């Protein structure tokens, strides 16, 4: 089954600079009600999996996350997991894979997303931490793909090969940026062959049109839909075509 992973973007959590005069408890209540509404909406629109992230906390502080924010995120993730039949993933932004693994493991979530893992050492730390927790949480490793020139293409292929060789990813996620937002089929084929050799699923991340999904399904297991508006549009088109 072709997977469509919808992103549930949480409202500002306690510790966020956007709370205004709200108390931490009021912020948690507001974020919780909004998260439940958005979860139901994504499932109704056809999402087969949900990725929860703290988008409302932007701008993010690199390498830091408020303790009260982590507590609130954990409460919300656990509550959604209790009612969800779909697999749930979490991502604490920005660049917080260890905290994401801790949160997912203690709330029963199914996977985390780790972005642009350019260092095998970073992924090694996550793997060791997962082993310490005796956790079954899967690690979706997202790589930014660039191929504006031959040098960038070679670097992208080398990064993907290194990650798969280390067996540090349970799923590979490719995000294309810059002038090459739509990957040519030759690149998709090359990436798919690498993922198949490693025996892990391949996902594409970004904003997609309905017309793209059928062709993309030949190369990957699913997509991570970065735009809720585009997601709703795709679903309406799918329904009308059916």
N, C-alpha and C positions, 0 to 999 in steps of 0.2 A: 504493500500500500504506500503510495506516494505521501510523504509526511509534509504537513504545513504547520510550522511552529510559529504561533503568534506571540508577540511580545507584550507582556503586561507591565506597563510603566507606572511604578508607584508614585503617588504624590509625595511632597516633601515629608521626610521622616524627622522625628526628634533629633535635634542637633544640626539640622539643615539651616542655612542662612535665610531661607525663604519662609520661615514660620510666622513672622510678624509677631503679633501679640498672643498667639496661641500657645497654650501649655503643651508639654510633651504628651500628656494623655489626650488632649483634644486633637493634636496632630495625628496620633495613632488612630483615634476613632475616625477622623476624616479620611485618612489613607485607607483604613480598613473597609469602610463603606464604598469608597471609589474602586478599590481593588476587587471587591466582590461583584460589583456591577460590571466592571470591565471583563472579569473572568467569564461571567455568564454570557456577555456579548461575544467574546472571541469564540467560545465553544459553540454558540448558536450559529455563528457565521462559518463554522466548519474547521476550526483549528483542531489538529489532532494531538498537539502537544503545546505546552505553555512555558515560556521563559519569563521569569519575573526579574526585573532589575530596578534599581533605585534611581531612575532617571530624574526624578524630581529634586534630587540633591545637588544637581549641577549648579555652579561649577564645582568639580570634584577636587579634593585635596589628595594629591598623589601620595599613596602609601599610608594614608590615614583614614580612619572611619570612626565616627563617634560611638562610644559604647552604648549610649541610649538609642542611636540609630540602628545599631546591630541588634539590640534587644527587640526593637519594634519590627524590624525586618523578619526576625525569627518568629515572632508571634504571628505575623501575617502569613508567612510561608506555611507554618504549621496549620493554621486555620484553613487555608486554601487546600492543603494536602488532604485534610480530613474529608472535604467534600468532593474532591476531584477524582474522576475516573481516568482522566488523561494524565500522561506523564508530565511532571513538573520539573523545570530546571530553574536555577537561580544564578545571578551574576551580581556581585557587589562591585560597583564601579567606583574608583578607577584603579585597575591593576591590583585587585585584592583576591587572588585565587585561593590563598590559604584560608581566608575568612569565608569565602564562598563555599569551600569544601567543608569547613566546620559547620556552617549554617545548614547546608544541604544534608549532611550526615546526621545532624541532631533533629532535623524536622521531617525526615523521611522522604525528602525530595530525590529525584532520580538522576539529575545530571547538573553539571555546571558548565559555563562557557568561559574559556580562557582565551583572551585576545592576543594576537600577534606574539606568540611565544617564540621569540628569536633566540632564546637561550635554553639549551637542553638542561642546564643546571636548574633553572626555575621550574621546569616540568618535573625534574627529578625530585625536588623538594615537595611538590604536590603529591607525587606518587608515594613517597615515603610517609607523608602525613596521612594519606588515605589508608595506607597499610597499618599505621599506628592506631587509627580509629576503627580498624576492621570494617571499613565502609565499602559498600557496593556502588557508590555514586560514580556515574560515568563522567569522563572528562571530554568535553567537546572543545577541540583546539581550533581557534580561528586564525587563519593566515591572511594577511593583506596581499593580494596578488597584483603585481605590476608587470607590464610587458610593453611599455611604450617604446623600448628598444631591446636589442638582443641581450645587453648586459642585465637589464632588469628581469627579463624572462629567465635567464640562467640563474639569477639570484633567487627568484621565486621557486623555481624547480628544485634548487639545492635545499632551500629551507624546508619545503614540503618533504623531500626525500629524507632529510635528517630527522625530522619529527617522526616520520613513519618508521624509520630504521630503529629509533630508540624505543619503539613500542610504548610511547608515552601518551598516545591519544586513543580514546575509545571511539571517537568520531572526528572526521576532518571537516572543517568549515572553511570555505573559500569566500572571501569578500574582495571583489574587484573594484578599484577606485581609479580616479584620473580619467584619461581619455579612453581607456579600455574598459568601460563599465560593463559592456556585454562581451563576455569572453568568446573568442572564436572556437569553433568546434574542435579544431586541432588541439587547443589547450585543454578544453574540457575532456577530450579523449585521453590525453596524456595524464591528467590528474586522476581521472577515473581508474586508469590502469594501475597507477601507484596505490590508490586506495584499495583496489581489488587485491593486489598483491599482499597488502598488509591485512586484508580481511576485515576492514572496518568500513562503516557507511560514510558516504560523502554528502555534505550539504552545501548549498550555496546561500549566501546571506546578502540581503539588499532589498531593493524595491523592484518588484517584477510586475509585468503586465500579464493578463490572462493568456494572451497569445503566446507567451514564452513558455508557460508551464509544461505544455505537452512535449515540446522539444527538449526541455531541460530534464524531464523524467527519464529520458534515454541515457542520461549521464550521471544522475545523482539520485540519492534516496529521498531527498526532500529539500525544502527551502525554509530559511528563517526570514519571516516577513517583517521588515523593519518599519513599515508604514501601516498603521491601522486603517487609514483612509483608503489606501490602495487595496488592502486586504478586503475591505467591505465591497469595494468596486468589483474586485475579481469574483467574489462570491455571487454577487448579483448577476454578473455575466454568465457564470457557470450555471446558475439556476435557470436563467432564461434560455440558454442554449440546450439544457437538458429537456 
